């Protein structure tokens, strides 16, 4: 099974080797036919602490690295 890859913006880089990435998805509401924006935050592993707040990054699923980290940063 292929690993999912998502694109989002780094919202926090305060923890060591960890960034918080906000991923936004858009879809059409089934009844109102209006475009709805939803966002979700993911904690991702950043080995060298290279990414800062505001950077656009791609994250990929991985084996659990800690209690909350299930993703790792691929590149900017």
N, C-alpha and C positions, 0 to 999 in steps of 0.2 A: 504494500500500500504506500503510495507516495506521501511525502511529508508536505503539509500545508505551508504556503509562503504568503505572508501578509505584508502590506506596506502601511507605515504609520509615521507619526511624529514623536520624537522623544520629549516627554513632559517632565521627567525627573532623572537626575544622574547622581544623586547624593550618596547612594550606597556603593560600596566597593564592588567592582565587577558586575554591577547590575544597573540596567536602565529601565524606566517605565515608559512603555510605548502606547500611545493612544491611536487606535485604529478605527477609522470611520467608515461606515457602510451606508449606502443609499439604496432605497427600494421604494416602490410605489405602494401606497396603502391600498389594500384590497377593496375597501368599500368607498373611500373618499377619492381615490385616484390622485392623491397628492404625493409628491416626493417627500419621503421622511428620512431624516438623518439620525443615525444611531451610532454611538461610539462606545468602545470597550477598551479597557486598559489591560495590557499584558506586561508581565515582568520578564525581561529577557537578559540572558547572560552576555556580558560585554567583557571579554577576557582582558583587554589592555586598557580599559577605560578611555577609549578613543572618541566616543560620541558624547555630544553636549546637548543641552536643552535647545529645541528648535530644529535639530537635524532630522532630515527625512531618511528613514532606514527601512530595510527589509528584514523581517524576522522569520525564522523557520522552526517548526516543531522539533523537539529533541527529547531524549530521555530526561527524567526529572533530575535537575541539578541541586535543588533544595526544596524546602516546603512549598514555596510559591512559584519557583522558576521552572517552566516547561518549554521555554523558547530560547533561541540563541540568535544573536544578530549576525546577518550575513554580510551586508555592506551598506554603505550610504546610498 
